[in-house]
């Protein structure tokens, strides 16, 4: 959920192409109901969630055509390890696990940036609109060694085509070397696939970038997510959807004018989940961004 595109560019209208490669580590090892931590199996289900470890590699290619138009393509490679305990009808329990590395769903996001404005303090600012789609390029039929298909929320792809719409604002502040951004993005599925339709999502982000030196920048973001319940025979509506807010401090370092490395740690301020779900108490993002 960390916005690395803005963090690397700040307020800019310079045409060109940027490549971003990042690694995400998300260890969902806490079982939660509502806002409360619970034990494994404390609330009975047909299977008891134990842990999901995500190690994702995300490639982003961004091209700014001119001062007004730009486009971003993002493709993740998902490495996921999941463990749960299946509760059988005879009262016995069977540990089950999945371990896979698969390509995820491709996201294409266009943007229109309105003509930049300059404040009385000569600070540059711009705002614009997002529009695009998430395409069903990732598999939704991954199985484990025993041939058991992973539940749909674990699959690297949803199998659906989702529409994306949003808006953003970016502005340099009168205080030297400081800029900020805010954006919102709505994602909603246009179809269902094999009796599964993911819930709608609303992403809300805001952040600050401070140029602490010629090469060093300090970054701080707040990232919010509202998720609707999944639907369909293959979904788990009771145990899907929720609301979350994270704070994400980070840092970036410019090796050259074109190459920057960055890192973020994401910490939860508020997490509410419907039913029983696994959550992470912290996540990490590391990456490299370069202008081509």
N, C-alpha and C positions, 0 to 999 in steps of 0.2 A: 504493500500500500504506500510505501514511501515514494514521493515524486522525485525521481532523480533527473528528469529532463529539466525542470525549472532550476533545481539545485546546481546543476552544472552550467547553465546558461545565464541565469539571472535575467535582467531586463535587456533584451537585444532584439534587433530587427535585421541582423546581418544574414543575407542569403547564404546557403551552404548545406553540407551534409554532415551529420554527426552519427557516430557509431558508439553504442553503449553496451557493455557486457557486464553483467552483474551476477553475484552469487547470493542466494538467500538461504538462511538456516532458520527453520521454524520447528521447534520441538513442542508438540502438543501433548503434554504429559499430565495435565490436570483435568480431572473429570468435574464438570460443573453442571448445576441445575439452577436456572435463574441467575442470581448473583452469588450463590453459595457453592463452596467446594464440597464435594461428596466423595465417598469411597467407591471403588470399583464394585458394581453390582448392588449398590445401596438402594437404588430405585430399579425394580425388576424390568428387564427388557428381554427380547428374544436373543440378544447378544449384549455382552457387557464390554463397553469401550475401555481400552487400556492405554494405548499410546499410538500417536502418529508422528513420525519424524519426516520433515520435508527438507530436501536439499535441492533447490531449484537453480537452474542456470537460465538466465533470461537475456536474450539478445534484442536490442532495439535499434532500428535504423530510422533516423529522423532527417527529413529534408525540408528546408525552408526555401520556397521558390522565389519569393520576393518579400517586401515589407508586409504583405497582406496574407499570403497563402502558404500553408505548410502541411506536411503529412507525416505520420508516424506509424511504423509497423513494428509490432512486438510479438516475439515468439518464445515461449518458455519450453525448456526441457525439464520435465518433472522426475525427480528421483524420490520415491516415497516408500517408507517402511511403516506398515500398520499392523497392530496386534489387537485382537479382541478375543473374548471367550464366548463361544456359542453355547447357549443353554438348550439342551435337547429335551424332547418330550418325555423321555424316561427319567428325567431328573439329573442325568449326567452332564458334564461340561467338557467341551472340546476346545482347546486353544487353536486359534486360526491366525494366520499371518499372510501378508503380501509384501513383496519386495520387488519393485520394478522401476525402470527408467524409460520414460516414454515422452514423445513430443506432445505438448499441450495445444491449446486452441490459439490460433492466430488472431491478433487484434489489429485492425486497421482504423486509424483515427485521423481524420482530416481536421484542419482548423482554419478559421478566418480571423485574422488580427486586424482590428480597426486601426486607422491612422494613429500613430503614437501622439501623445499629448505631452506638453511640458508645463510644469507648474510654475508659479511665481518665483519659486526658489530654484528654478531651472533643473528640476528633477524629472527624468523621463518616465513615462508610464504608458501602458497599453492594456487593452482588454479585448476579448474575442470570444468566439464560439467554437465548440467541439461538435463533431458529428462523425459517425462511423459505424462499424459492426465488429462483433466477435464471431469468427467463423468456426465451424465444427471440424477442425483439422486434427484434434486429439482423439485418441481412442476412448470409447466408453465400454469396452468389452474385455478389459484386462482381467486375467485369472491368476490364481496362485499355482503352486506346484501340484496341488491336488485337483486342479481344474475348476475350483470354485471362483465364480466371478465376484470381483470386489463390488461392494455397495456403490451406488451411483455417485455419492458425494466424494468417494475416494478416487474415482476414475480421473485420468489426466485431462479428459475432455467431457463436456456435458452432452455432446451430440446435437446441440441446438445452435441456431443462428440468433444472435442477440443484437439489438439495436443499441447504439450509444449516443447520448446527447448531453451537452454540458456547456459551461461557460467559465471563463477565467479572467482574472485581473492581475497584472504585475506592475510594480511601481518601485522606482528608486526613491528612498526617503531623503529629506533635506540633510539629515545627518550623513556625513561623508562615509562612503563605502558600505552603506546599509541599504538593502532592498527587501521587499516582501512580496508575497503572492497569496492568492486565495482562489480556489476553484471548486466546482461541483460537477459531478458526472453521474448520470443515470444510466443503468444497464438493465434492459428488460428483454426476455426471450420472445421471439416471434413465432416459435413453434414448440412442439414437444417431440421427444424421440424415444421410442420403445417405452411408452407409458411413464415418461419422466419429463418434468418441466421444472427447471430451477427457479427459485424465487427472484423477484426483482431486487436490484441493489442500488443504493445511493451512496456514492463516495464523496466525502467533504474533506478538503485539505487546506491548510494554511501554513505559512512558514516564513522564516527570516533567514537572510544570508548576510553575513558580515565579513568583509574583506579584512582579515586581521593582519595581513602582510602582503607582500608582492606575490607570494605563491600560496599562502595559507588562507582558507576561508572557514569560518565557523557557521554551522547550519543548525536550525531548529525547526521542527515541524510538529503540527498536531494533525492527526489523521483519524477521521471518523468514518464509520461504516454502518449502514442500516440494511439488514438483509431480510427479505420476505421469506415466508415458508415455501419449501418445495412442494410440488403437487404431482399426482399421478400414482399408478399402482406400484411403480418401482421406487417411489420416493418415501421419505420418512417425515411427513409433515409435522408430527408431534415433536421431533427432535431436530428441527432445522429452523434457521432464521434467528435473528437477534440484533443487538445493538452494541457497538464497541467504540471506544475512544482511546487513542494511543498518543503518547508524546514520543518524539523521535529526535534526539540530539545526534549530531553528526559533524563530520569534518571532511574537507576536501583539500587536496594538495596538487598544485600544478607543476608537473615536471618540465613542461614546455608551454608555450602559448596554446598548443593544440591538444595536449594530453593531460588529463586530470585523473587522479585516483580519489576514491571517497569511501567512507564507511558510516553506517548508522547503527544505532542500537534502538530498538523500539520497545517501549514499556507501556503496559496497560494502565490507563487511569480509570476506566469503567468498562465492564464487560457484563452483558446480560444475554443469556441464551435461552431459547425455548427448549423445554424438555431436558434431555441429558446430552451433553456434547463435550468434546475435548477442546481445550484451549491452551494457548501458550502463555507463559508468564513473562517471556522476553523473546525477542527475535533479533537477527542480525542481517545486515546487508553490506556487502563489499563489492566495489566495482571499479571499472576503468572506462573513461569516456574520452573520445578523440574526435577531432574534426578532420574529415577526409579532404 
